[in-house]
Amino acid sequence: MENNVEEMDGDDDNEEDPLRLPIQYTNGSVHMKNTPPSFLPKFHGLRLEDLKTFLFEFEIICRSYGYLLKTQKWILFLETLKDRALKWFIV
């Protein structure tokens, strides 16, 4: 399977995905810059972490790199989950 993602308009909530995930592996038309992982905020799922602050920081990084499509944000978001948060997401 190719790891290509189809670019969609900003409203991809109506896609026919049973998990309602905005990613479709198709022809590779989403353009992503090479974003260093160290620039992304990390979320580990710990009680001491502030989810609202994490999401705010994530949105700021997305906007600064010009990632305005939900599909682009989704690709980056998966890179931010670590430890318990990643395990929760996978299950």
C-alpha positions in Angstrom: 0.0 0.0 0.0 1.3 3.4 -0.9 1.6 6.0 1.8 0.0 8.7 -0.3 -2.8 10.9 0.9 -5.4 12.6 -1.2 -5.8 16.3 -0.7 -9.3 17.3 0.2 -11.0 20.6 0.7 -11.2 21.9 4.3 -14.4 20.0 5.0 -13.6 16.4 5.0 -15.9 15.3 7.8 -18.3 13.7 5.4 -15.9 11.1 4.1 -17.1 7.5 4.1 -14.5 6.2 6.7 -15.9 4.1 9.5 -13.6 5.8 12.0 -14.3 9.3 10.4 -10.6 9.8 9.8 -9.8 12.4 7.1 -7.1 10.3 5.5 -7.5 8.4 2.2 -4.6 6.6 0.7 -4.8 7.4 -3.0 -2.7 9.4 -5.4 -0.3 11.5 -3.2 -1.6 15.0 -3.9 -1.2 16.4 -0.3 1.9 18.5 -0.1 3.8 18.4 3.1 7.0 20.3 4.0 9.7 18.4 5.9 8.8 19.3 9.4 11.4 18.4 12.0 9.8 16.2 14.7 11.4 18.4 17.4 9.2 21.3 16.4 6.0 19.4 17.2 4.5 19.4 20.7 4.3 16.0 22.3 1.3 14.5 24.1 1.9 11.5 26.4 -1.5 11.2 28.0 -0.3 12.1 31.5 -2.6 13.7 34.0 -0.2 16.6 34.5 -0.3 17.5 30.8 -2.7 20.3 29.7 -4.6 19.1 26.7 -5.9 22.6 25.7 -2.3 24.0 25.8 -1.1 21.0 23.7 -3.8 21.5 21.1 -3.2 25.3 21.0 0.6 24.7 20.4 -0.2 22.1 17.8 -2.5 24.6 15.9 0.1 27.3 16.0 2.8 25.0 14.5 0.3 23.9 11.8 -0.5 27.5 10.9 3.2 28.5 10.9 4.0 25.8 8.4 0.9 26.6 6.3 -0.9 23.3 7.1 -4.5 24.5 6.9 -6.2 21.3 5.6 -7.5 18.8 8.1 -5.7 16.1 6.2 -2.3 17.8 6.6 -3.0 18.4 10.3 -4.0 14.7 10.8 -0.7 13.5 9.3 1.3 15.7 11.8 -1.0 15.0 14.7 -0.2 11.3 14.6 3.5 12.2 15.1 2.7 14.1 18.4 1.2 11.1 20.3 3.6 9.3 22.6 3.4 6.6 25.3 0.0 6.2 26.8 -1.7 8.5 24.3 -0.4 6.6 21.4 -1.4 3.3 23.0 -4.9 4.7 23.6 -5.2 5.9 20.0 -4.1 2.5 18.5 -6.5 0.5 20.6 
